[in-house]
Amino acid sequence: MASGDNMEAVAASMNRMEKLLEKIEDNGRTEDVVHKKRTDGHKVYCRMRVNIITIGDIDTIREEFTCELALTVKWKEPALKGMKAEDIDWGEQWDPRIYFFNAVSTDKYEVKRRLGLKSPDDDEDDPVPDAQLSIRMKGVFKSTMKLNEFPFDYQNLTIKIMSDWPRKVTEFCKDMSQKDSVRTDTFTGEQEWELQKHVSAHQVEEEKMTSGAVNAYPLYNVVVNVKRKASYYMWNVALIMFLITPLAFTSYAVSADAPEDRLSVTLTLLLTAVAFKFVVSQSLPNTSYQTLLDYYVLWCMMFLCLVVVQNAVASLFSSDKVWEHFDLPSLCVLGGLTVLVNIIFIIISCYKSRKVGHQMQQATSKYNDLCEEIKSNKGRSRNYKVGPMK
């Protein structure tokens, strides 16, 4: 009986704690402006449209990129019905409380509010006007970058937009009256990257946090793709290692009776490869895993180590039998292994390059189809209506 009473007390305490957390989370966010809560009991669907103005520096080591964008947010606002633009006090109106979740720093942030234009799906007799929020900002954003297939990789440059209102108050959706866009002529990283001509924007189904949060908040991701230009790394890293590695076979021109001369050739090449790897690594991404190019460079260094071992072991054979019994078989094995590995690397490189190109073409095609859908629908959206809060 006592145990049952204790369980009821614990449950009641948990309920009180949940209500307290809900109040803290609802009212404890610090803002320069106190935003008004909605009194009509309707859930607001904010229609999002993004124009990427400039993509700047892309830092794969810090996993950051610079971006300037213009965000337009529209929503149906019954409180503005019958009002003129010059009579509206926007400080007294409801605000979606939008912020950029993964922004590390902000260099520019401009906000404008206005009465939106009439939507194609408005009721002709009693239209509900649009409120429009326009944000132009420039900043540095944090985005996870995967480099397993470097240098034949592409990156998803993601801008995460959130609201301080929970999902029961507002949701984000794509504005089907205007297409999202990205300007490719202002891209400053074209020496290393190729900016793709598409934008992917969608709402993310965010689960409730397990650390104590009692509300789920709307999250809207805007993704721009960039494809790396692999030619720089292939010419300046892979080709150099490809040329250094076969030079180890020149040690076979030295007699096995002089192992010190053979070893001097191969050890010099090995130290050259190590020094080259050290210098090149300063300009390559730092990752806790090996990329495709890392595997190739490591193979070249392992091959040079094998040749060093071969040169040392060859000194154990008699001079009249070393070529027939050891040098020739090892030369054939190492030569065949070198040819095989380089062929495999070339095949994998071609496959990865074509795969990335195909993925980018599919994404661009999907974006173009969406633009055609927006154009053909003439702005008629399926997400414009307001509904009661849940």
Secondary structure as UniProt FT lines:
FT   HELIX           2..27
FT   STRAND          42..59
FT   TURN            60..63
FT   STRAND          64..76
FT   HELIX           78..80
FT   TURN            81..82
FT   HELIX           85..87
FT   HELIX           90..92
FT   STRAND          98..100
FT   TURN            101..102
FT   STRAND          103..115
FT   TURN            120..121
FT   STRAND          130..142
FT   TURN            148..151
FT   STRAND          154..163
FT   TURN            167..169
FT   STRAND          170..174
FT   TURN            176..177
FT   STRAND          181..182
FT   TURN            185..186
FT   TURN            190..192
FT   STRAND          193..204
FT   TURN            210..211
FT   STRAND          219..228
FT   HELIX           231..233
FT   HELIX           234..238
FT   HELIX           239..244
FT   HELIX           245..253
FT   TURN            256..257
FT   HELIX           259..281
FT   TURN            282..283
FT   HELIX           292..314
FT   TURN            315..316
FT   TURN            319..321
FT   HELIX           323..327
FT   HELIX           328..377
FT   TURN            378..379
FT   STRAND          387..388
//
